[in-house]
Amino acid sequence: MDHDTLARQIDSLCRLEGEFVLRSGTLATEYFDKYLFESDPSILRAVAEQMVPLLPPDTDVLGGLELGGVPIATMLSSLTFLPVTFVRKEAKTYGTGRLAEGRDVAGARVTLVEDVITTGGAARAAALALRAQSAHVSTVVCAIDRSPGAETPLLDARIEIRSVLTLADLDQARLARRR
């Protein structure tokens, strides 16, 4: 599936109209439900296929961020045969007490996998936590980069963002659908 078709499909599937209460508590008449593309196998696969060339060639392990990055990282692992670790928002307080489940990251070059990046907070926290476990983290690949304008929200943490789609791509897809 080409880039523009993917943008149109994701936008038409995930952009909902109605009445929604946002995390901030404000009301909105439009909502972007990212889990709708992640739960559609053909779109999930198309996103992962477009992520493959974005992966740094020296990637040892894919780091799927809880929750939205997990299905994408799993599909990406299936396509590339790279091992995966699933990175929690917080370490478990029981059992192994791990922050990352799956492949050990000590000494590994980990490429983070995320669904949507807006402020980069989850990716930053995951990178810092994995670096504390001796992982090398310098890149996050995401399905959609929604960071405003020309901002690079992870620059201060020395993390490059590589995205399949941007907010501008989705806005352009929405405008094309309305014509």
Secondary structure, DSSP 8 states (H G I E B T S, - for coil): --HHHHHHHHHHHHEEEEEEE-TTS-EEEEEE-THHHHT-HHHHHHHHHHHGGGS-TT--EEEEETTTHHHHHHHHHHHH---EEEE-SS--SSTT--SEEES--TT-EEEEEEEEESS-HHHHHHHHHHHHTT-EEEEEEEEEE---TT--TTGGGT-EEEEEEEHHHHHHHHHHHH-
